[in-house]
Amino acid sequence: MTAFFDYDLAFSRNIGWVTETEQAFLRTRRIAIAGMGGVGGSHLLTLTRLGVGKFNIADFDVFELANFNRQAGASLRHVGQPKVDVMAEMALDINPELEIRRFSTGVTAENLNDFLEGVDVCDGLDFFAVEARRQVFAGCAQRGIPAITAAPLGMGSALLNFLPGRMSFEEYFCLEGQPEAEQLLRFLLGLSPAMLQMNYLVDATRVDLPNHRGPSTPMACELCAGIAATQALKILLKRGKVFAAPWGLHFDAYRNKLAVTWRPGGNKNPLQWLGLWIARRQLGQHL
């Protein structure tokens, strides 16, 4: 199959939005994606179609029926199969020349150095994997690796970029020493200060942070993939404006709204304290 594959032809329709030189450069870049679920799986396929040539991908989970509404690799023939293997094979079906390193135990303190080895940009983790995300983003900051967070919220996506030398993940979210429920709430409010998605949440009982469950949509995951891949492209090619925390973006397709957010001090900002107070009251019985 590889003998019939032609990289230049396969990704020739990217040319025009990127130059041939830029496309060749993307072929040499490595992106780490720390999760192959609703967000990370779509990110991998989108970035593969962009022509990125190398990936480190991690996930310890297998596909199940509850993943069918949003995850790119979720299908009947993949139920019970490791997400990292399914998504690697799907990406290789697009570009059989890909160089993919698989981390089938997820990202841990023990393999973090290997996971970030040679990486140009880091992206993607499950919303509820707060501790793993803290480790990954701290590791990126120590190594000067740009880290992208695009979160699916309702029928939209909220974006934060953490760039070398700028505000760090911990400085923005202020999670240190907090119980898990509070960490999750701070993560949610930090991601989406505008909270555009809350106006059309029809059943708040489905938001169950302690049990790591919440409603989701496939539209949000696909929007995340498009937004995150665009940020990765701009970072790698060093062109186009890239927002860095405490600046962020939140686009909601249901409400036809785009919010540019700015929270100096992150979750220490007085507006965030007010938002957290309101969220605790609205979601208190579900925390």
Secondary structure, 3 states (H helix, E strand, C coil): CHHHCCHHHHCHHHECCECHHHHHHHCCCEEEECCCCCCHHHHHHHHHHHCCCEEEEECCCEECHHHCCCCCCCCHHHECCEHHHHHHHHHHHHCCCCEEEEECCCCCCCCHHHHHCCCCEEECCCCCCHHHHHHHHHHHHHHCCCEEEEEEECCEEEEEEECCCCCCHHHHHCCCCCCHHHHHHHHHHHHCCCCHHHHHCCCHHHCECCCCECCCCHHHHHHHHHHHHHHHHHHHHCCCCCCCCCEEEEEECCCCEEEEEECCCHHHCHHHHHHHHHHHHHHHHHC
